[in-house]
Amino acid sequence: MYSFDSRVRYSEVDENRKLSLTGVINYMQDCSTFQSEDLNMGIDYLTEKHRAWLLSSWQIIVDRYPKLGERIVVSTWPYDFKGIYGYRNFTIQDPEGHYLVRANSNWFFFDTEHGVPVRVGEEDIRGYGVGQEEKLPMDYAPRRIPLPAEYEEYPAIAVAAHHIDTNHHVNNAQYVEIAREVLPAGLIIRELRVEYKKAAVLGDQIIPRVSVEDECYTVALCDTEGKSYAVVWLRTGVAVHG
């Protein structure tokens, strides 16, 4: 397991002084990036090998949103590698060890020179300690998210420079931020799932298609031909503890 301690900053909270959903995702992305960098298997290593780890899906369950100034412990560990895929859990806890956020993620290994997924080799996972940590206990959802037949379409959003990360694609967290922008204000998100289908790049147009059913929202972020870049599913809930 790899962990780092932090404190919720003002720049990371929403209007309720709680860590934002985008802030949650950023903490987890940072944690896995720190682990790879500390193992000397980070961005420079992958760039030299013409490789990248690309996210295929998220499932994030929020038990409580930490508040401004609260101290937190962010942790991650990969629990399996099969073929082209890697599987990684994340947690955010308070200093006493209580779960604030639990998450599962599926990744695939990508050859950036030839533009194709590739199998994970032993040299690609050295140091990660696979098998040393148990798979996080939670109700695991399927990677694929079904698209409802009925939806409301919103105006296109142009991909701008602030959406782009080091892979020259829209960052994983930014898809969620774009989806949140077309949802009603004040929703308390208790569970988030994201299925990433293809990368949007600078200048692309993203067209949100929103469906609602039983306090759950499905947002398909589509190209101009109706094909999805990503599908975001959000389950709402009542704010009891955060």
C-alpha positions as CSV (number, residue, x, y, z in Angstrom):
1,M,0.0,0.0,0.0
2,Y,1.1,3.5,-0.8
3,S,-0.2,6.4,1.3
4,F,0.3,10.1,1.8
5,D,-1.1,12.5,4.4
6,S,-2.8,15.8,3.5
7,R,-5.1,18.5,4.7
8,V,-8.1,19.6,2.8
9,R,-7.3,23.0,1.3
10,Y,-9.5,26.0,0.6
11,S,-8.8,25.6,-3.2
12,E,-10.2,22.0,-3.1
13,V,-13.6,22.6,-1.4
14,D,-17.0,23.5,-2.8
15,E,-19.5,26.1,-1.6
16,N,-20.3,24.0,1.4
17,R,-16.7,23.9,2.6
18,K,-16.4,20.2,1.8
19,L,-13.9,18.5,-0.5
20,S,-15.4,18.6,-4.0
21,L,-16.0,15.5,-6.0
22,T,-13.3,16.6,-8.5
23,G,-11.0,17.1,-5.5
24,V,-11.6,13.5,-4.4
25,I,-10.6,12.3,-7.9
26,N,-7.6,14.5,-8.0
27,Y,-6.3,13.2,-4.7
28,M,-6.6,9.6,-5.9
29,Q,-5.0,10.3,-9.2
30,D,-2.2,12.1,-7.4
31,C,-1.7,9.2,-5.0
32,S,-1.2,6.6,-7.8
33,T,1.1,9.1,-9.6
34,F,3.2,9.6,-6.5
35,Q,3.6,5.9,-6.1
36,S,4.8,5.4,-9.6
37,E,7.1,8.4,-9.4
38,D,8.6,7.1,-6.1
39,L,9.2,3.7,-7.7
40,N,11.0,5.5,-10.7
41,M,8.2,4.2,-12.9
42,G,6.4,7.4,-13.5
43,I,6.0,9.8,-16.4
44,D,9.6,10.0,-17.5
45,Y,10.0,6.2,-17.3
46,L,6.8,5.6,-19.3
47,T,7.6,8.3,-21.9
48,E,11.0,6.7,-22.6
49,K,9.3,3.3,-23.1
50,H,6.5,4.8,-25.2
51,R,4.0,3.6,-22.7
52,A,1.1,5.0,-20.7
53,W,-1.4,3.8,-18.1
54,L,-4.9,4.9,-19.3
55,L,-8.0,4.8,-17.1
56,S,-10.8,2.6,-18.3
57,S,-13.3,3.0,-15.5
58,W,-13.9,4.4,-12.0
59,Q,-16.2,3.4,-9.2
60,I,-16.1,5.8,-6.3
61,I,-18.2,5.5,-3.1
62,V,-18.3,8.6,-0.8
63,D,-19.1,7.7,2.8
64,R,-18.4,11.2,4.0
65,Y,-16.9,14.3,2.3
66,P,-14.0,15.7,4.5
67,K,-14.3,19.4,5.4
68,L,-12.0,22.4,5.0
69,G,-8.9,22.0,7.0
70,E,-9.5,18.3,7.9
71,R,-6.5,16.0,7.9
72,I,-6.8,13.0,5.6
73,V,-4.8,9.9,4.6
74,V,-5.0,9.0,0.9
75,S,-4.0,5.4,0.0
76,T,-3.8,3.2,-3.1
77,W,-2.7,-0.3,-4.1
78,P,-2.9,-2.4,-7.3
79,Y,-4.4,-5.7,-6.5
80,D,-4.2,-7.5,-9.9
81,F,-2.8,-7.4,-13.4
82,K,-4.2,-9.5,-16.3
83,G,-3.3,-9.1,-19.9
84,I,-3.4,-5.4,-20.8
85,Y,-5.3,-4.5,-17.6
86,G,-4.3,-3.3,-14.1
87,Y,-6.8,-3.1,-11.2
88,R,-6.3,-0.6,-8.4
89,N,-8.1,0.3,-5.2
90,F,-8.1,3.7,-3.5
91,T,-9.2,5.0,-0.1
92,I,-9.4,8.3,1.7
93,Q,-9.5,8.0,5.5
94,D,-9.5,10.2,8.5
95,P,-6.4,9.9,10.9
96,E,-8.4,7.3,13.0
97,G,-8.7,5.0,9.9
98,H,-12.4,5.6,9.2
99,Y,-13.3,5.4,5.5
100,L,-14.3,8.6,3.9
101,V,-14.0,7.4,0.3
102,R,-13.6,4.0,-1.2
103,A,-12.8,3.4,-4.9
104,N,-12.0,0.8,-7.5
105,S,-10.4,1.5,-10.9
106,N,-9.6,-0.4,-14.1
107,W,-6.6,0.7,-16.2
108,F,-5.1,-0.5,-19.4
109,F,-1.5,-0.4,-20.7
110,F,-1.0,1.5,-23.9
111,D,1.7,1.7,-26.5
112,T,1.9,5.5,-27.3
113,E,4.1,5.0,-30.3
114,H,1.8,2.5,-32.2
115,G,-1.5,3.6,-30.6
116,V,-2.5,0.2,-29.4
117,P,-3.0,-1.5,-26.0
118,V,-0.2,-3.9,-25.0
119,R,0.2,-6.7,-22.4
120,V,1.7,-5.8,-19.1
121,G,5.2,-7.3,-18.5
122,E,6.9,-8.2,-15.3
123,E,9.3,-5.2,-15.7
124,D,6.2,-2.9,-15.8
125,I,4.9,-3.8,-12.4
126,R,8.1,-4.4,-10.4
127,G,7.9,-2.8,-6.9
128,Y,4.2,-2.5,-6.8
129,G,3.8,-5.4,-4.4
130,V,0.8,-7.0,-6.1
131,G,-0.9,-9.5,-3.9
132,Q,0.4,-8.0,-0.6
133,E,-2.9,-6.2,0.0
134,E,-6.4,-7.6,0.0
135,K,-9.0,-6.3,-2.5
136,L,-11.0,-3.5,-0.8
137,P,-14.3,-4.8,0.5
138,M,-17.1,-3.0,-1.4
139,D,-19.9,-3.8,-3.8
140,Y,-18.1,-3.8,-7.1
141,A,-20.2,-2.5,-10.1
142,P,-19.6,-3.6,-13.7
143,R,-17.2,-1.5,-15.8
144,R,-19.7,-0.9,-18.5
145,I,-22.5,1.7,-17.9
146,P,-25.7,1.1,-19.9
147,L,-27.0,4.2,-21.8
148,P,-30.8,5.0,-21.4
149,A,-32.8,5.4,-24.5
150,E,-34.2,8.8,-23.5
151,Y,-32.1,11.8,-22.7
152,E,-31.9,15.6,-22.8
153,E,-29.2,17.0,-24.9
154,Y,-27.2,20.1,-23.8
155,P,-25.1,22.6,-25.8
156,A,-21.7,21.5,-26.9
157,I,-18.6,22.3,-24.7
158,A,-15.3,23.0,-26.5
159,V,-12.3,21.3,-25.0
160,A,-10.0,24.0,-23.8
161,A,-6.4,24.0,-22.6
162,H,-7.3,23.7,-18.9
163,H,-9.0,20.4,-19.6
164,I,-5.8,18.8,-21.0
165,D,-3.2,16.7,-19.0
166,T,0.3,15.3,-19.7
167,N,-1.1,12.7,-22.1
168,H,-2.5,15.6,-24.2
169,H,-6.0,14.3,-23.6
170,V,-8.9,15.6,-21.5
171,N,-8.0,14.7,-17.9
172,N,-10.0,11.9,-16.2
173,A,-11.4,14.3,-13.6
174,Q,-12.3,16.9,-16.1
175,Y,-15.0,14.6,-17.7
176,V,-16.7,14.5,-14.3
177,E,-16.4,18.2,-13.9
178,I,-18.0,18.7,-17.3
179,A,-20.8,16.3,-16.4
180,R,-21.4,18.0,-13.1
181,E,-21.9,21.4,-14.9
182,V,-25.1,20.2,-16.6
183,L,-26.7,18.7,-13.5
184,P,-28.9,20.5,-11.0
185,A,-27.1,22.5,-8.4
186,G,-26.8,21.2,-4.8
187,L,-26.8,17.5,-5.6
188,I,-25.0,15.3,-3.0
189,I,-23.2,12.6,-4.9
190,R,-22.8,9.4,-3.0
191,E,-21.5,7.1,-5.8
192,L,-19.8,7.9,-9.0
193,R,-19.0,5.5,-11.9
194,V,-17.2,6.5,-15.1
195,E,-16.6,4.5,-18.2
196,Y,-14.0,6.0,-20.5
197,K,-14.4,5.1,-24.1
198,K,-12.1,7.4,-26.2
199,A,-10.0,10.4,-25.5
200,A,-11.1,13.9,-26.3
201,V,-8.4,16.4,-27.3
202,L,-7.9,20.1,-27.6
203,G,-10.6,21.7,-29.8
204,D,-13.0,18.7,-29.7
205,Q,-16.7,19.4,-29.0
206,I,-18.2,17.5,-26.1
207,I,-22.1,17.2,-26.2
208,P,-23.7,16.1,-22.9
209,R,-26.7,13.9,-23.0
210,V,-28.4,13.6,-19.6
211,S,-30.8,10.9,-18.4
212,V,-32.5,10.7,-14.9
213,E,-33.9,7.7,-13.2
214,D,-34.6,7.0,-9.4
215,E,-32.2,9.8,-8.2
216,C,-29.5,8.6,-10.5
217,Y,-28.1,10.6,-13.4
218,T,-26.4,9.2,-16.5
219,V,-24.4,11.7,-18.5
220,A,-23.1,10.6,-21.9
221,L,-20.4,13.0,-23.0
222,C,-20.5,12.6,-26.8
223,D,-18.8,13.8,-30.0
224,T,-20.6,15.5,-32.8
225,E,-21.6,12.1,-34.2
226,G,-23.1,10.9,-31.0
227,K,-20.3,8.5,-30.0
228,S,-19.3,8.7,-26.3
229,Y,-16.0,9.9,-25.0
230,A,-17.1,9.0,-21.5
231,V,-20.2,7.9,-19.7
232,V,-20.7,9.3,-16.2
233,W,-23.2,7.8,-13.7
234,L,-23.9,9.5,-10.4
235,R,-26.1,8.3,-7.5
236,T,-27.4,11.1,-5.2
237,G,-28.2,10.9,-1.5
238,V,-29.0,12.8,1.6
239,A,-26.3,14.7,3.4
240,V,-26.2,13.0,6.8
241,H,-22.6,13.1,7.8
242,G,-21.0,14.9,4.9
